[in-house]
C-alpha cells in the first residue's frame, strides 16, 4: 500500500507537470461542450429551393408564397425551365426543385387534381428526406385549404394525429447531444491517456527500471489506473456543470447513480487503454490503435445515429462496445430520470467490460520479455 | 559460489534467426569488478538483461547471488541494481524526486543508505531541484548511478555507463566504481571502450555473442602471441598495403597515426629486415618501434584469429 501511494504521488506529479496534457484534459472538454452542441444540429433549416413555375396563375403564386413563408425554405431562384432548375442543383445553389406544370390552376379547378414534380438533391440524405417531407406537408396543407374554399362546410371524416414529445418536449437537439458529448469526453480521457502513458514509459525506458524493482504488477497497474480515473471523474464533473450552466440541462435522475455508472465505465475504458499499451511498443502505435477502436466505438455507439435503425449485425457490434451502453444510460438518467433498477442491465455489461479488459491487460503486462 | 554465474547461456532473437548470445559461461566472484568488453552488437546488453531478469534465455542457467534468474527472479529484483545503457529515469521529475522514488520502490529511504551514495550525490546535490531531463550527460550518469545504488544492492549491473560521456567524467566514473568495489559490492560493467578495460579486475572480451577470452587485463595482454611493432612512413596507404604482403607479418592494421604489425610467434625479432623490405618498396620517413600490445591489440588479434563471422572492423 505504501508503494502504491508513492507510485500515485509520482504519477500525479508527472501529470501536473505536463502543461500541455493538462490543458487538453481540462480545456478541451469545456470547449467541446460549448461549441459542439451549438454547431452540430439536426434541425434542417434554410433549404434552398428553386421554383419552376410554368403556370403563372394565382394558385401557383399562392402555393409559392406559402412555401416561402414556412420558414424552412429559401427560394433561391425562379427558373424558367426544369432543366435550368436542375442546373442550380448541380451547381449546389439549390437543394430542391419544385416544378409547377402549365395549366396547374385550370386542371385543379376543372378536374379536381393536379400533379407537381419535386426533384431532391439526395447527397445529404437527412437534408433531402426532411426537405422533401416538409414540402410535401406544406403542399398537403395547401391542398386542404383549396378544398375547403370550394366545397363549403361538409368536411370529410379524417383521422387527425396529435403528438407530444416526452422527456424533450421541444425536440431540442442539444438535449440529445450534450449528454452524449459528456460520454465522448470521458472516453477520450480514459482511452487515450492511459494507453499513451504506459507506452511512454516503455519508450523512455523507465519501465525497465520499474521492472527490475520488486514492485508487483498490480501495484504498477493500479498506480496507472487510479490517477486517470480521478481525472476522468473531474472532467465528468466539469462537463455536468457546463451542461447545467450553459444549457440548463439538470439531470432528472439521481446524480449518485450517474456517478456510479461513470465510475464503472471509466474502469472499463481505462482497462481498454491499458490493454492497448501492453501490446504497443511506441506511442504512435498506441495512438493509432486506440484511435481505430475509439472511432468505431463512437460511430457505432448511437451518438449520432439511432441504434434501432442499424441492421442486426451492426447492432451486435454496437453492443460489444462499452461506449454504446454508457451513452444510452447517460441519456436515460439525465433526460428520463431512470433509476438504478432501470439501468442495472447496462451496469452489468459495463462491469463485465471492466473485469475482462483489466484482467486481460494485467495478464498481458509482463515484466520479463 | 560466485556472485554471478552463467552456464551455457544462449539467446536468439527474431525466432532464432539472430544469435545474440552464443553458449556463454563465466563466473564473477563476490566483490569483483568485472568488465564485459566488446563492440556494439557483441551481446553485452542481452547478457545484462538476462541477469537482471528482464529477458529469458533460450537455454542455459544463470544465477545472481545464488538465485536462479528464472525461478527466483523476485529475490534478484530486490537485491540487484541495474543501470541501463540508455538514460532511463523520469525526465520530468527532479533529481531529488527521482532518487526518493526509486528508494521507495525498494521500500527504503535516501537517508538509510546515504553513506553509500554520499560521495556521488554531493556532486549533483546543487541541482537537486532541477528536472532530470535538463541535466548534462555526466550528471545524468551520476544520478542514474545513485538511483541504482540507493537500495544498497549486492550486485550492480552497469550497461555501458560511460558511453556518450566526456573523458573527464569517464575517469571520475571509474574512480567511483573503484571506491564502490571497496564497499564490497560486486560490479558487472560493460563497455565498448578498450582503454577502460584495464580499470577492471577481470574482463571478458566478447564478439558476436561469444566470449573470446576471460582473464585479468594484464594476463590478457601477456597472452599476446609474437612481437608487435608500430610502423610509420610518409605514404601511409601504400605502407599498409605492402605490410599486408609482408610474409613475416601475421596481421597489419591502422592504429592511430601508426600501423600495428603483428609478427608470427615463431619469427625472430627482425625489424631490420622489415625496414629493408619497406625501403625496397621506396618508402621514405620510415619509423619502426617495438611496442607493448594493448587490450585492443589483443582483441583484434583474437577477433582475426576467431573463425568465420569475425570481421576486422575494429580499426580506428
HADDOCK unambig.tbl for C-alpha pairs under 7 A between the chains (distance, minus, plus):
assign (segid A and resid 3 and name CA) (segid B and resid 104 and name CA) 6.58 0.50 0.50
assign (segid A and resid 3 and name CA) (segid B and resid 105 and name CA) 6.27 0.50 0.50
assign (segid A and resid 6 and name CA) (segid B and resid 101 and name CA) 6.99 0.50 0.50
assign (segid A and resid 6 and name CA) (segid B and resid 104 and name CA) 6.98 0.50 0.50
assign (segid A and resid 14 and name CA) (segid B and resid 92 and name CA) 6.45 0.50 0.50
assign (segid A and resid 14 and name CA) (segid B and resid 93 and name CA) 6.95 0.50 0.50
assign (segid A and resid 204 and name CA) (segid B and resid 88 and name CA) 5.95 0.50 0.50
assign (segid A and resid 205 and name CA) (segid B and resid 88 and name CA) 4.91 0.50 0.50
assign (segid A and resid 206 and name CA) (segid B and resid 88 and name CA) 4.70 0.50 0.50
assign (segid A and resid 206 and name CA) (segid B and resid 89 and name CA) 5.53 0.50 0.50
assign (segid A and resid 206 and name CA) (segid B and resid 90 and name CA) 6.68 0.50 0.50
assign (segid A and resid 212 and name CA) (segid B and resid 52 and name CA) 6.50 0.50 0.50
assign (segid A and resid 212 and name CA) (segid B and resid 77 and name CA) 5.06 0.50 0.50
assign (segid A and resid 213 and name CA) (segid B and resid 77 and name CA) 5.13 0.50 0.50
assign (segid A and resid 213 and name CA) (segid B and resid 78 and name CA) 5.94 0.50 0.50
assign (segid A and resid 213 and name CA) (segid B and resid 105 and name CA) 6.61 0.50 0.50
assign (segid A and resid 213 and name CA) (segid B and resid 106 and name CA) 6.63 0.50 0.50
assign (segid A and resid 214 and name CA) (segid B and resid 74 and name CA) 6.48 0.50 0.50
assign (segid A and resid 214 and name CA) (segid B and resid 77 and name CA) 5.25 0.50 0.50
assign (segid A and resid 214 and name CA) (segid B and resid 78 and name CA) 5.10 0.50 0.50
assign (segid A and resid 214 and name CA) (segid B and resid 106 and name CA) 6.53 0.50 0.50
assign (segid A and resid 215 and name CA) (segid B and resid 105 and name CA) 6.40 0.50 0.50
assign (segid A and resid 367 and name CA) (segid B and resid 54 and name CA) 6.52 0.50 0.50
assign (segid A and resid 368 and name CA) (segid B and resid 53 and name CA) 6.40 0.50 0.50
assign (segid A and resid 368 and name CA) (segid B and resid 54 and name CA) 4.40 0.50 0.50
assign (segid A and resid 368 and name CA) (segid B and resid 55 and name CA) 5.36 0.50 0.50
assign (segid A and resid 368 and name CA) (segid B and resid 56 and name CA) 6.98 0.50 0.50
assign (segid A and resid 369 and name CA) (segid B and resid 54 and name CA) 6.11 0.50 0.50
assign (segid A and resid 369 and name CA) (segid B and resid 55 and name CA) 4.96 0.50 0.50
assign (segid A and resid 369 and name CA) (segid B and resid 56 and name CA) 6.48 0.50 0.50
